[in-house]
């Protein structure tokens, strides 16, 4: 959904009159009626959600009948353990997680306050493990020898669901229907940059480097050839692929070449766009509510612009967010701009800041301020970003239980759409990288343990506060204090007759913290979203509160903003938050 332009500033006196609780005076010829200004960070409907991200194969094995434990024979795909890294072994084979495991535990996810589930790609992957590439090891990335496509990112048939995921009576549509029945959304991870590993194999393995059409016909085949040996001019099966191999970062942009040994799709070939857009429209029609776009930076922005326009022509307002793995906001913001794709992106700069603030480094809250990019930033809209502190492609957050609690208190109250990686509700595999336990199996044992975790209890508490508050979901953010162990800020929402002001107080210290906020504080009856208590604030007064160690307090005022300096600050923030579209 593309946001409408910000309203211009109104005279302060007129704003105050317009926002007063009594009905406005009837308009006259000399003084026309004025509409109350809109104050919102985002009107994106998806912003109401908080997202729980699962590597589907690693969540819960709900149906052992679809494990295919003998698949691949000598090149088996199930249960391929790695040597331990610091005492913990990773696994690069399938481990059985499936749609039924998700459906059986949707209540567990919903109880925490999540209203959306992001799953890894569901498309068909090869039926053997990969014999090429380099051997995975501790701390290594993009090393795929011996690995199976348990993660879903090695698509060979983008119209067909991988056989490890569905069960009798439960296909992808059934999964979507189960989520929708609980008022939850389904976020599907999609790949546009590449297919499966395509070269360096010991032999030309079945399915690897191939792409199949909706009717099962072979559309493309890398034929185990390195990219520079492909001959698209003479061989139609090579035309899906680029002919540039990996580019050394010291010699040019790595984005000009392919990623590892993956078959790199040719964005300039219209058949590639037709195939991918058609396939992903198929999954929308089956119930997908939003897309996370893998490796968005590896395809030109012109490709994504064409892709998103095609999707939204049939599915207006469809929300998409991309993975541009870079900590430079200016670089990842490109994908949010007009003509450049117009998606949201995962907020990697905020991730970097959160790791420093809530991990063992324990930087102060001031480290988060520049990552917010509330005004004057490069994004089309910073409020549309998906915020997170770790995922499946990087080491999990290495923090204490209190650090995770503090991280969630920030994640669910500050601007952006929060995303939490499976298991983080109990600090699962904290600090672990991909081959050292990051993607390990969670299962019913993990769920049982998480139910007893103080991290999960605190997460559920603040997530439910966000779920009930339009201000925390979509409101403009005005910072009052971000320093050391303390944070105080407003979130303000006013649109279409709905209005709410939230005051958020955070303490990540080891002792209770006393707050006294008067700046921009509007008079009225403020209620605590956490304990239901109320505080009366007189005009020009302040609100005093004690926030416990590693705690949060959220006060809500269900009134239109009318205090002149608050209105002026909101108007300025609205004008400078977003780039023109």
C-alpha positions in Angstrom: 0.0 0.0 0.0 1.5 3.3 -1.0 1.0 6.1 1.6 -0.6 9.4 0.6 1.3 12.6 0.9 1.7 14.3 4.3 -0.7 17.2 5.0 0.9 20.6 5.3 1.3 22.4 8.7 -1.8 24.1 10.0 -1.9 27.1 12.3 -1.5 26.1 15.9 -4.6 27.8 17.1 -6.7 26.2 14.4 -5.2 22.8 15.3 -6.1 23.2 18.9 -9.7 24.2 18.1 -10.0 21.4 15.7 -8.7 18.8 18.2 -10.9 19.9 21.1 -13.4 17.3 22.4 -16.4 19.6 21.7 -17.9 19.7 18.2 -16.3 22.4 16.0 -18.2 25.6 15.3 -20.2 25.6 12.1 -18.2 26.9 9.1 -18.7 30.4 7.8 -17.9 32.0 4.5 -14.9 33.7 6.0 -13.7 30.7 8.0 -14.0 27.3 6.3 -14.0 24.1 8.4 -10.6 22.5 8.9 -9.9 18.8 8.9 -7.9 17.4 11.8 -4.4 16.5 10.4 -3.4 12.9 10.0 -0.5 11.8 12.2 0.7 8.3 11.4 4.0 6.7 10.6 2.3 4.2 8.3 -1.1 3.3 7.0 0.3 0.0 5.7 -2.3 -2.6 6.8 0.4 -5.2 7.4 2.0 -2.9 10.1 -0.6 -4.1 12.5 1.2 -7.5 12.6 4.1 -8.9 14.5 5.9 -11.6 12.6 7.2 -15.0 13.9 9.8 -16.4 11.5 10.4 -20.1 11.1 12.7 -22.2 9.0 9.8 -24.6 8.4 11.9 -27.8 8.3 13.4 -26.9 11.7 10.2 -26.0 13.7 8.1 -29.1 14.4 7.8 -32.4 12.7 4.1 -32.9 12.7 3.9 -35.7 10.2 6.8 -38.3 9.9 5.1 -39.7 6.8 6.5 -36.9 4.7 10.1 -37.2 6.0 11.4 -39.1 3.0 14.2 -40.5 5.1 15.6 -42.7 2.3 15.5 -40.0 -0.3 18.7 -39.5 -2.3 20.3 -42.9 -1.5 24.0 -42.4 -1.4 23.4 -38.7 -1.6 20.8 -38.7 1.1 18.8 -35.6 2.1 17.6 -36.5 5.6 19.6 -35.9 8.8 23.1 -34.9 7.8 25.0 -33.8 10.9 28.1 -31.7 10.9 31.1 -32.0 13.2 30.4 -30.0 16.4 31.3 -26.3 16.7 32.2 -25.5 20.3 30.2 -28.6 21.4 27.1 -28.0 19.3 26.5 -29.8 15.9 24.6 -28.2 13.1 22.7 -30.3 10.5 22.5 -29.7 6.7 19.8 -32.3 5.9 16.0 -32.3 6.3 14.8 -32.8 9.9 11.1 -33.2 9.3 9.5 -29.9 10.1 6.4 -29.4 8.0 3.0 -27.7 7.5 1.3 -29.9 10.1 3.9 -29.1 12.7 3.1 -25.4 12.2 -0.7 -25.9 12.2 -0.5 -28.0 15.3 1.3 -25.2 17.1 -0.3 -22.0 15.8 -1.9 -21.4 19.3 1.6 -21.4 20.8 2.6 -18.7 18.3 -0.6 -16.7 18.6 -0.5 -16.8 22.4 2.7 -14.8 22.3 1.0 -11.9 20.4 2.2 -12.8 16.9 -0.4 -12.4 14.2 1.8 -13.4 11.2 4.1 -16.3 10.4 6.9 -16.0 7.9 7.9 -19.3 6.4 10.9 -20.2 4.3 10.3 -21.0 0.6 7.9 -23.9 -0.2 8.9 -24.6 -3.8 10.3 -27.9 -4.9 14.0 -28.4 -4.2 16.4 -31.2 -5.5 16.1 -34.7 -4.2 19.8 -35.3 -3.4 22.4 -33.4 -1.4 24.8 -31.2 -3.4 28.1 -32.7 -4.3 29.8 -29.4 -5.4 30.9 -26.3 -3.7 33.0 -26.2 -0.5 32.6 -28.1 2.7 30.7 -26.3 5.5 32.5 -25.6 8.7 32.4 -23.5 11.8 32.0 -19.9 10.9 31.7 -20.6 7.1 29.0 -19.2 4.9 28.0 -19.9 1.3 29.5 -23.4 1.7 27.0 -26.0 0.4 28.8 -29.3 -0.2 26.8 -32.2 1.3 23.8 -29.9 2.0 20.2 -30.7 1.1 17.6 -28.1 0.2 15.8 -28.3 3.6 15.7 -24.5 3.7 13.7 -24.2 0.5 16.0 -21.6 -1.3 17.1 -24.0 -4.1 14.0 -23.9 -6.2 13.7 -26.1 -9.3 9.9 -26.0 -9.8 8.4 -22.8 -8.5 4.8 -23.9 -9.0 5.1 -27.1 -7.0 5.3 -27.5 -3.3 8.2 -29.5 -1.9 7.2 -33.0 -0.9 8.6 -32.7 2.6 6.0 -30.1 3.6 2.4 -31.1 2.9 0.4 -33.9 4.5 -2.8 -35.7 3.3 -5.5 -33.1 3.6 -3.0 -30.3 4.4 -1.5 -28.5 1.4 -0.2 -24.9 1.2 -3.8 -23.6 0.9 -4.7 -25.6 3.9 -1.8 -24.0 5.9 -3.0 -20.5 4.8 -6.6 -21.4 5.7 -5.5 -22.6 9.2 -3.7 -19.3 9.8 -6.5 -17.2 8.5 -9.0 -19.0 10.7 -6.9 -17.7 13.7 -6.8 -14.2 12.3 -3.2 -14.6 11.3 -1.3 -13.8 8.1 1.0 -16.0 6.1 4.3 -14.4 4.9 6.0 -16.4 2.1 9.7 -16.2 1.5 10.3 -15.9 -2.3 13.5 -16.1 -4.4 13.9 -14.2 -7.7 17.7 -14.1 -8.0 18.5 -17.8 -8.4 17.5 -21.4 -8.5 19.4 -24.4 -7.2 23.2 -25.0 -7.1 24.1 -25.4 -10.8 27.8 -26.3 -11.2 30.9 -27.8 -9.6 29.0 -31.0 -9.0 30.8 -34.4 -9.1 28.4 -35.3 -11.9 25.3 -33.7 -13.4 22.9 -34.4 -10.6 19.1 -34.7 -11.2 17.2 -31.4 -10.8 20.3 -29.3 -9.8 20.6 -26.3 -12.1 17.3 -27.0 -13.7 14.0 -25.1 -13.8 10.7 -26.7 -14.6 7.5 -25.0 -15.9 4.0 -25.2 -14.6 3.3 -28.2 -16.8 6.5 -30.0 -15.8 8.5 -29.2 -19.0 12.2 -28.4 -18.6 12.7 -24.7 -19.2 16.3 -24.3 -18.2 19.4 -26.4 -17.5 22.8 -25.2 -16.4 24.2 -28.6 -17.3 26.8 -28.5 -14.6 28.7 -25.9 -16.6 30.4 -22.8 -15.0 28.6 -19.6 -16.0 31.2 -18.5 -18.5 30.8 -21.8 -20.4 27.1 -21.3 -20.9 26.0 -20.5 -24.5 22.6 -18.9 -24.4 22.8 -17.8 -28.0 22.9 -21.4 -29.2 21.3 -23.3 -26.4 17.8 -22.3 -25.3 18.1 -24.1 -22.0 20.9 -21.7 -21.0 18.9 -18.5 -21.6 17.4 -18.3 -18.0 20.9 -17.8 -16.6 23.6 -15.2 -16.5 27.0 -16.0 -17.9 29.0 -14.1 -15.3 30.7 -16.1 -12.5 31.3 -14.9 -9.0 32.9 -11.4 -8.9 35.6 -10.7 -6.3 34.6 -7.8 -4.2 38.1 -6.3 -4.7 37.6 -6.3 -8.4 34.0 -5.1 -8.8 30.5 -5.4 -7.4 29.8 -8.9 -6.1 26.2 -8.2 -7.2 27.2 -8.4 -10.8 28.1 -12.1 -10.5 26.3 -15.1 -9.1 26.0 -16.2 -5.4 28.1 -19.2 -4.6 27.3 -21.9 -7.2 23.7 -21.1 -7.5 22.1 -20.8 -11.0 21.9 -17.0 -11.4 18.8 -15.9 -13.3 19.1 -13.4 -16.1 17.0 -10.4 -15.1 17.1 -9.1 -18.6 15.3 -12.1 -20.0 11.5 -11.4 -20.0 10.8 -15.1 -19.7 12.4 -15.0 -16.2 10.0 -12.3 -15.0 7.0 -14.1 -16.6 7.9 -17.3 -14.9 8.6 -15.9 -11.5 5.6 -13.5 -11.4 3.3 -16.2 -12.6 4.6 -18.7 -10.0 4.3 -16.3 -7.1 0.9 -15.1 -8.1 -0.1 -18.8 -7.9 0.9 -18.9 -4.2 -0.9 -15.6 -3.5 -4.0 -17.3 -5.0 -3.4 -20.2 -2.6 -3.4 -17.8 0.4 -0.1 -16.0 0.8 -0.6 -12.6 2.4 2.8 -11.0 2.0 6.2 -11.7 0.5 9.7 -11.6 2.0 12.0 -11.2 -1.0 15.3 -13.1 -0.6 18.6 -11.5 -2.0 16.7 -8.5 -3.4 20.0 -6.6 -4.0 21.3 -9.3 -6.4 18.8 -8.4 -9.0 18.5 -4.9 -10.6 15.9 -2.6 -9.2 14.3 -2.4 -12.7 13.4 -6.1 -12.4 11.8 -5.6 -9.0 9.9 -2.6 -10.2 8.4 -4.7 -13.0 7.8 -7.6 -10.6 6.0 -5.6 -7.9 3.9 -3.7 -10.5 2.7 -6.9 -11.9 1.9 -8.4 -8.5 0.1 -5.3 -7.3 -1.9 -4.9 -10.5 -3.7 -8.1 -9.5 -3.3 -7.8 -5.8 -3.4 -4.1 -4.8 -1.7 -3.2 -1.6 0.2 -6.5 -1.4 3.0 -6.0 1.2 6.6 -7.1 0.3 9.9 -6.6 2.1 13.3 -7.4 0.8 16.6 -8.7 2.1 19.4 -6.4 1.2 22.1 -7.6 3.6 23.9 -4.4 4.2 24.3 -2.1 7.2 24.3 1.1 5.1 20.8 2.6 5.2 21.4 4.6 2.0 22.1 1.4 0.1 19.2 -0.7 1.3 16.8 2.3 1.1 17.1 2.3 -2.7 14.7 -0.6 -2.9 12.0 1.4 -1.2 12.0 4.3 -3.7 9.7 5.0 -6.7 10.8 3.1 -9.8 13.3 1.0 -7.8 10.9 -1.7 -6.6 8.9 0.1 -4.0 9.1 -2.6 -1.4 10.0 -2.4 2.2 13.3 -3.9 3.4 14.6 -5.7 6.5 16.2 -3.0 8.7 19.8 -4.2 8.9 21.1 -1.0 10.3 18.7 -1.3 13.2 19.7 -4.9 13.7 23.3 -3.9 14.0 22.4 -1.3 16.6 20.2 -3.6 18.6 23.0 -6.2 18.8 25.3 -3.6 20.3 22.7 -2.3 22.7 21.1 -5.5 23.9 24.0 -8.0 23.5 27.0 -8.3 25.7 28.5 -5.0 24.5 25.6 -3.2 26.3 25.9 0.1 24.4 23.4 2.8 25.5 20.0 3.6 24.0 21.6 6.5 22.1 23.1 4.0 19.7 19.6 3.3 18.4 18.8 6.9 17.6 20.6 7.2 14.2 19.2 3.8 13.1 15.7 5.0 13.5 16.0 7.5 10.6 12.8 9.2 11.8 13.4 12.4 9.8 15.5 13.2 6.8 16.4 9.6 6.2 16.8 7.8 2.9 13.8 5.4 3.1 10.5 6.0 1.3 9.0 5.4 4.7 11.0 4.2 7.8 7.9 3.1 9.5 7.2 0.4 6.9 10.5 -1.4 7.6 10.6 -4.8 9.2 12.8 -4.7 12.3 14.7 -7.6 13.8 17.9 -8.5 15.7 18.9 -11.8 14.1 17.9 -14.4 11.6 18.9 -17.7 9.9 21.7 -16.1 7.9 23.8 -14.7 10.7 24.7 -15.6 14.3 21.8 -15.4 16.6 21.7 -12.6 19.2 24.2 -13.4 21.9 22.6 -11.9 25.0 21.5 -12.7 28.5 17.9 -13.4 29.3 17.5 -9.8 30.4 19.1 -8.7 27.1 16.5 -10.5 25.1 13.7 -9.1 27.3 15.1 -5.6 26.7 15.4 -6.2 23.0 11.7 -7.2 22.8 10.6 -4.3 24.8 12.2 -2.0 22.2 11.3 -4.1 19.2 7.5 -4.0 20.0 7.3 -0.3 20.9 9.6 1.5 18.5 8.8 2.2 14.9 8.7 -0.7 12.4 7.1 -4.1 12.0 8.8 -6.5 14.5 10.1 -9.9 13.4 11.3 -12.6 15.8 13.2 -15.7 14.7 11.9 -19.0 16.0 13.2 -20.0 19.4 14.4 -16.5 20.4 11.4 -16.5 22.8 13.7 -18.6 25.0 17.2 -17.6 23.7 17.5 -20.8 21.7 21.0 -21.3 20.4 22.0 -17.8 21.3 25.1 -16.6 19.6 25.2 -19.6 17.2 26.0 -19.2 13.5 24.4 -21.2 10.6 26.6 -24.3 10.9 27.0 -24.1 14.6 23.3 -24.5 15.7 21.5 -21.4 14.4 19.1 -23.5 12.4 18.8 -26.5 14.7 15.6 -28.3 15.2 13.2 -26.8 17.8 10.4 -29.3 18.1 7.9 -29.9 20.8 10.7 -30.2 23.3 11.7 -26.6 22.5 8.1 -25.4 22.7 7.7 -27.0 26.1 10.9 -25.4 27.4 10.0 -22.0 25.9 6.7 -22.0 27.8 8.7 -21.9 31.0 11.1 -19.1 29.9 10.9 -15.6 31.4 11.9 -14.3 28.0 8.7 -15.7 26.4 6.6 -14.4 29.2 7.9 -10.8 28.9 7.7 -11.0 25.1 4.1 -12.0 25.2 3.3 -9.2 27.6 4.7 -6.4 25.4 3.6 -8.0 22.1 0.0 -8.0 23.3 0.3 -4.4 24.3 1.4 -3.5 20.7 -1.4 -5.7 19.3 -4.0 -3.6 21.1 -2.5 -0.2 20.4 -2.8 1.6 17.0 -0.3 4.1 18.2 2.4 1.4 18.8 1.6 -0.2 15.5 1.4 2.8 13.2 2.0 6.0 15.1 4.6 8.7 14.5 7.6 8.4 16.9 8.9 11.4 18.8 11.9 10.7 21.0 12.2 12.4 24.4 15.2 10.5 25.8 17.4 7.8 24.4 20.5 7.7 26.6 22.3 5.1 28.6 19.9 2.6 30.2 16.9 4.8 29.7 14.5 5.5 26.8 11.4 7.6 26.6 9.4 8.4 23.5 5.9 9.0 22.1 4.0 7.1 19.4 1.1 9.1 18.1 -1.6 7.9 15.7 -4.5 10.0 14.3 -6.4 9.1 11.2 -9.9 8.6 10.0 -11.4 9.5 13.4 -9.1 7.2 15.4 -6.6 8.7 17.7 -4.2 7.6 20.4 -1.1 8.8 22.1 1.4 6.4 23.6 4.2 7.2 26.0 6.8 4.5 26.2 9.3 4.2 29.0 12.1 1.6 28.9 14.7 0.7 31.4 17.5 -1.8 30.6 19.4 -1.2 33.8 19.8 -3.5 36.8 17.9 -1.3 39.1 14.5 0.4 38.9 14.5 3.8 37.1 12.4 6.8 38.0 11.0 8.8 35.1 9.4 12.2 35.1 8.1 13.3 31.7 6.7 16.7 31.0 8.0 17.5 27.6 5.2 17.5 25.0 3.0 15.8 27.5 -0.7 16.4 26.9 -3.2 16.8 29.8 -5.7 14.1 30.4 -6.2 10.7 32.0 -3.4 8.4 30.9 -3.8 4.7 31.5 -1.2 2.0 31.8 -1.4 -0.5 29.0 0.4 -3.1 31.3 -1.4 -2.8 34.6 -4.6 -0.8 33.9 -3.8 2.0 36.4 -4.4 5.6 35.5 -2.5 8.9 36.0 -4.2 12.3 35.8 -2.1 14.9 34.1 -3.0 18.6 34.4 -2.2 21.1 31.8 1.5 21.9 32.0 2.0 18.9 34.3 4.2 15.9 34.2 3.9 12.1 34.5 6.1 10.3 37.1 6.6 6.6 37.0 9.1 4.0 38.2 10.0 1.4 35.7 11.5 -1.9 37.1 14.9 -3.2 36.1 14.7 -4.5 32.5 11.2 -3.3 32.4 8.8 -1.3 30.2 5.8 0.9 30.9 3.4 2.2 28.2 0.9 4.9 29.0 -2.0 5.5 26.6 -4.2 8.6 26.1 -7.1 8.0 23.8 -7.4 11.6 22.7 -6.6 13.7 19.7 -3.3 15.7 20.0 -4.1 19.3 21.0 -1.1 20.6 22.9 0.4 23.2 20.5 4.0 22.1 20.9 3.1 18.5 20.5 1.1 19.3 17.4 3.9 21.3 15.9 6.4 18.5 16.6 4.1 15.9 15.0 3.6 18.1 11.9 7.3 18.6 11.5 7.9 14.8 11.9 5.3 14.0 9.4 6.7 16.3 6.8 10.3 15.0 7.1 9.8 11.3 7.7 9.1 10.1 4.2 10.7 10.6 0.8 8.4 11.7 -2.1 6.8 8.8 -4.0 
